[in-house]
Amino acid sequence: VSQNDPKYSIVAPVFNEEETLPEFYRRIFAVVQELDSATELLLI
């Protein structure tokens, strides 16, 4: 396992969620900043 590999993966369905996506991203970003590990966000 490489040091660049994410420790956490967040997978979120976003189909037809254009209106809520900016707020969702702000909230997720705030949480991810608190983590002390690499994280990936997959918007499906």
Biopython code that builds the backbone (N, CA, C, O; Angstrom):
import numpy as np
from Bio.PDB.StructureBuilder import StructureBuilder

atoms = [
    (1, "VAL", "N", (0.848, -1.182, 0.000)),
    (1, "VAL", "CA", (0.000, 0.000, 0.000)),
    (1, "VAL", "C", (0.886, 1.236, 0.000)),
    (1, "VAL", "O", (1.775, 1.383, 0.839)),
    (2, "SER", "N", (0.633, 2.101, -0.936)),
    (2, "SER", "CA", (1.396, 3.337, -1.072)),
    (2, "SER", "C", (0.900, 4.383, -0.079)),
    (2, "SER", "O", (-0.250, 4.342, 0.356)),
    (3, "GLN", "N", (1.777, 5.322, 0.275)),
    (3, "GLN", "CA", (1.371, 6.412, 1.164)),
    (3, "GLN", "C", (0.350, 7.321, 0.496)),
    (3, "GLN", "O", (-0.375, 8.036, 1.188)),
    (4, "ASN", "N", (0.274, 7.313, -0.820)),
    (4, "ASN", "CA", (-0.682, 8.150, -1.538)),
    (4, "ASN", "C", (-2.061, 7.516, -1.647)),
    (4, "ASN", "O", (-3.024, 8.181, -2.030)),
    (5, "ASP", "N", (-2.158, 6.231, -1.311)),
    (5, "ASP", "CA", (-3.456, 5.569, -1.365)),
    (5, "ASP", "C", (-4.356, 6.145, -0.276)),
    (5, "ASP", "O", (-3.917, 6.329, 0.860)),
    (6, "PRO", "N", (-5.608, 6.428, -0.614)),
    (6, "PRO", "CA", (-6.506, 6.988, 0.403)),
    (6, "PRO", "C", (-6.846, 5.966, 1.479)),
    (6, "PRO", "O", (-7.016, 4.780, 1.199)),
    (7, "LYS", "N", (-6.940, 6.442, 2.696)),
    (7, "LYS", "CA", (-7.365, 5.586, 3.800)),
    (7, "LYS", "C", (-8.890, 5.520, 3.837)),
    (7, "LYS", "O", (-9.472, 4.504, 4.217)),
    (8, "TYR", "N", (-9.520, 6.614, 3.439)),
    (8, "TYR", "CA", (-10.979, 6.692, 3.438)),
    (8, "TYR", "C", (-11.469, 6.967, 2.028)),
    (8, "TYR", "O", (-10.862, 7.732, 1.278)),
    (9, "SER", "N", (-12.573, 6.331, 1.685)),
    (9, "SER", "CA", (-13.259, 6.601, 0.423)),
    (9, "SER", "C", (-14.694, 6.968, 0.753)),
    (9, "SER", "O", (-15.398, 6.222, 1.434)),
    (10, "ILE", "N", (-15.112, 8.107, 0.270)),
    (10, "ILE", "CA", (-16.492, 8.544, 0.448)),
    (10, "ILE", "C", (-17.153, 8.432, -0.914)),
    (10, "ILE", "O", (-16.723, 9.069, -1.875)),
    (11, "VAL", "N", (-18.197, 7.620, -0.993)),
    (11, "VAL", "CA", (-18.912, 7.403, -2.245)),
    (11, "VAL", "C", (-20.319, 7.954, -2.064)),
    (11, "VAL", "O", (-21.042, 7.542, -1.157)),
    (12, "ALA", "N", (-20.702, 8.884, -2.928)),
    (12, "ALA", "CA", (-22.004, 9.525, -2.782)),
    (12, "ALA", "C", (-22.741, 9.571, -4.115)),
    (12, "ALA", "O", (-22.183, 10.016, -5.119)),
    (13, "PRO", "N", (-23.991, 9.115, -4.129)),
    (13, "PRO", "CA", (-24.796, 9.247, -5.343)),
    (13, "PRO", "C", (-25.275, 10.694, -5.475)),
    (13, "PRO", "O", (-25.790, 11.267, -4.515)),
    (14, "VAL", "N", (-25.108, 11.277, -6.644)),
    (14, "VAL", "CA", (-25.490, 12.683, -6.828)),
    (14, "VAL", "C", (-26.379, 12.905, -8.055)),
    (14, "VAL", "O", (-26.542, 14.038, -8.507)),
    (15, "PHE", "N", (-26.942, 11.848, -8.581)),
    (15, "PHE", "CA", (-27.810, 11.980, -9.749)),
    (15, "PHE", "C", (-29.000, 12.872, -9.406)),
    (15, "PHE", "O", (-29.688, 12.639, -8.412)),
    (16, "ASN", "N", (-29.239, 13.881, -10.219)),
    (16, "ASN", "CA", (-30.339, 14.845, -10.026)),
    (16, "ASN", "C", (-30.215, 15.623, -8.715)),
    (16, "ASN", "O", (-31.231, 15.995, -8.127)),
    (17, "GLU", "N", (-29.024, 15.868, -8.259)),
    (17, "GLU", "CA", (-28.799, 16.597, -7.006)),
    (17, "GLU", "C", (-28.044, 17.902, -7.236)),
    (17, "GLU", "O", (-27.304, 18.357, -6.364)),
    (18, "GLU", "N", (-28.229, 18.498, -8.398)),
    (18, "GLU", "CA", (-27.483, 19.717, -8.736)),
    (18, "GLU", "C", (-27.681, 20.825, -7.709)),
    (18, "GLU", "O", (-26.742, 21.558, -7.399)),
    (19, "GLU", "N", (-28.892, 20.953, -7.180)),
    (19, "GLU", "CA", (-29.181, 22.042, -6.243)),
    (19, "GLU", "C", (-28.506, 21.846, -4.887)),
    (19, "GLU", "O", (-28.114, 22.821, -4.246)),
    (20, "THR", "N", (-28.369, 20.615, -4.451)),
    (20, "THR", "CA", (-27.813, 20.359, -3.118)),
    (20, "THR", "C", (-26.319, 20.071, -3.131)),
    (20, "THR", "O", (-25.687, 20.016, -2.077)),
    (21, "LEU", "N", (-25.759, 19.888, -4.306)),
    (21, "LEU", "CA", (-24.351, 19.497, -4.408)),
    (21, "LEU", "C", (-23.380, 20.508, -3.787)),
    (21, "LEU", "O", (-22.455, 20.088, -3.092)),
    (22, "PRO", "N", (-23.542, 21.810, -4.001)),
    (22, "PRO", "CA", (-22.591, 22.751, -3.374)),
    (22, "PRO", "C", (-22.577, 22.659, -1.841)),
    (22, "PRO", "O", (-21.506, 22.678, -1.234)),
    (23, "GLU", "N", (-23.737, 22.563, -1.220)),
    (23, "GLU", "CA", (-23.794, 22.452, 0.242)),
    (23, "GLU", "C", (-23.231, 21.112, 0.704)),
    (23, "GLU", "O", (-22.513, 21.053, 1.702)),
    (24, "PHE", "N", (-23.546, 20.054, -0.002)),
    (24, "PHE", "CA", (-23.000, 18.734, 0.318)),
    (24, "PHE", "C", (-21.478, 18.779, 0.274)),
    (24, "PHE", "O", (-20.815, 18.279, 1.182)),
    (25, "TYR", "N", (-20.925, 19.373, -0.771)),
    (25, "TYR", "CA", (-19.471, 19.444, -0.915)),
    (25, "TYR", "C", (-18.849, 20.249, 0.227)),
    (25, "TYR", "O", (-17.824, 19.844, 0.775)),
    (26, "ARG", "N", (-19.447, 21.370, 0.588)),
    (26, "ARG", "CA", (-18.919, 22.183, 1.696)),
    (26, "ARG", "C", (-18.874, 21.373, 2.994)),
    (26, "ARG", "O", (-17.898, 21.435, 3.742)),
    (27, "ARG", "N", (-19.923, 20.628, 3.243)),
    (27, "ARG", "CA", (-19.978, 19.841, 4.483)),
    (27, "ARG", "C", (-18.966, 18.704, 4.475)),
    (27, "ARG", "O", (-18.266, 18.483, 5.464)),
    (28, "ILE", "N", (-18.889, 17.991, 3.376)),
    (28, "ILE", "CA", (-17.931, 16.886, 3.273)),
    (28, "ILE", "C", (-16.505, 17.416, 3.381)),
    (28, "ILE", "O", (-15.674, 16.823, 4.069)),
    (29, "PHE", "N", (-16.215, 18.531, 2.705)),
    (29, "PHE", "CA", (-14.877, 19.112, 2.734)),
    (29, "PHE", "C", (-14.481, 19.484, 4.165)),
    (29, "PHE", "O", (-13.333, 19.287, 4.563)),
    (30, "ALA", "N", (-15.426, 20.019, 4.933)),
    (30, "ALA", "CA", (-15.139, 20.385, 6.322)),
    (30, "ALA", "C", (-14.759, 19.153, 7.142)),
    (30, "ALA", "O", (-13.846, 19.215, 7.966)),
    (31, "VAL", "N", (-15.441, 18.054, 6.924)),
    (31, "VAL", "CA", (-15.138, 16.817, 7.651)),
    (31, "VAL", "C", (-13.789, 16.256, 7.212)),
    (31, "VAL", "O", (-12.980, 15.847, 8.045)),
    (32, "VAL", "N", (-13.550, 16.239, 5.907)),
    (32, "VAL", "CA", (-12.308, 15.676, 5.372)),
    (32, "VAL", "C", (-11.094, 16.452, 5.882)),
    (32, "VAL", "O", (-10.043, 15.861, 6.131)),
    (33, "GLN", "N", (-11.229, 17.753, 6.038)),
    (33, "GLN", "CA", (-10.119, 18.557, 6.549)),
    (33, "GLN", "C", (-9.735, 18.148, 7.970)),
    (33, "GLN", "O", (-8.582, 18.315, 8.366)),
    (34, "GLU", "N", (-10.675, 17.622, 8.736)),
    (34, "GLU", "CA", (-10.408, 17.199, 10.107)),
    (34, "GLU", "C", (-9.703, 15.848, 10.168)),
    (34, "GLU", "O", (-9.091, 15.514, 11.182)),
    (35, "LEU", "N", (-9.783, 15.077, 9.102)),
    (35, "LEU", "CA", (-9.152, 13.759, 9.079)),
    (35, "LEU", "C", (-7.651, 13.918, 8.879)),
    (35, "LEU", "O", (-7.191, 14.837, 8.201)),
    (36, "ASP", "N", (-6.909, 13.018, 9.472)),
    (36, "ASP", "CA", (-5.455, 13.072, 9.358)),
    (36, "ASP", "C", (-4.952, 12.008, 8.383)),
    (36, "ASP", "O", (-3.849, 11.482, 8.529)),
    (37, "SER", "N", (-5.783, 11.704, 7.389)),
    (37, "SER", "CA", (-5.428, 10.668, 6.424)),
    (37, "SER", "C", (-5.922, 11.068, 5.040)),
    (37, "SER", "O", (-6.832, 11.883, 4.890)),
    (38, "ALA", "N", (-5.296, 10.471, 4.044)),
    (38, "ALA", "CA", (-5.723, 10.727, 2.670)),
    (38, "ALA", "C", (-7.151, 10.223, 2.480)),
    (38, "ALA", "O", (-7.514, 9.146, 2.952)),
    (39, "THR", "N", (-7.944, 11.017, 1.785)),
    (39, "THR", "CA", (-9.348, 10.694, 1.558)),
    (39, "THR", "C", (-9.684, 10.966, 0.108)),
    (39, "THR", "O", (-9.203, 11.931, -0.487)),
    (40, "GLU", "N", (-10.522, 10.097, -0.457)),
    (40, "GLU", "CA", (-11.008, 10.340, -1.808)),
    (40, "GLU", "C", (-12.519, 10.486, -1.761)),
    (40, "GLU", "O", (-13.192, 9.835, -0.962)),
    (41, "LEU", "N", (-13.044, 11.345, -2.621)),
    (41, "LEU", "CA", (-14.477, 11.580, -2.724)),
    (41, "LEU", "C", (-14.907, 11.180, -4.120)),
    (41, "LEU", "O", (-14.438, 11.743, -5.109)),
    (42, "LEU", "N", (-15.797, 10.211, -4.198)),
    (42, "LEU", "CA", (-16.309, 9.734, -5.478)),
    (42, "LEU", "C", (-17.769, 10.139, -5.588)),
    (42, "LEU", "O", (-18.614, 9.666, -4.827)),
    (43, "LEU", "N", (-18.056, 11.010, -6.532)),
    (43, "LEU", "CA", (-19.428, 11.453, -6.768)),
    (43, "LEU", "C", (-19.970, 10.658, -7.942)),
    (43, "LEU", "O", (-19.472, 10.769, -9.062)),
    (44, "ILE", "N", (-20.979, 9.865, -7.683)),
    (44, "ILE", "CA", (-21.523, 8.955, -8.685)),
    (44, "ILE", "C", (-22.857, 9.480, -9.187)),
    (44, "ILE", "O", (-23.485, 8.855, -10.042)),
]
sb = StructureBuilder()
sb.init_structure("model")
sb.init_model(0)
sb.init_chain("A")
sb.init_seg("    ")
for serial, (resi, resn, name, xyz) in enumerate(atoms, 1):
    if name == "N":
        sb.init_residue(resn, " ", resi, " ")
    sb.init_atom(name, np.array(xyz, "f"), 0.0, 1.0, " ", f" {name:<3s}", serial, name[0])
structure = sb.get_structure()
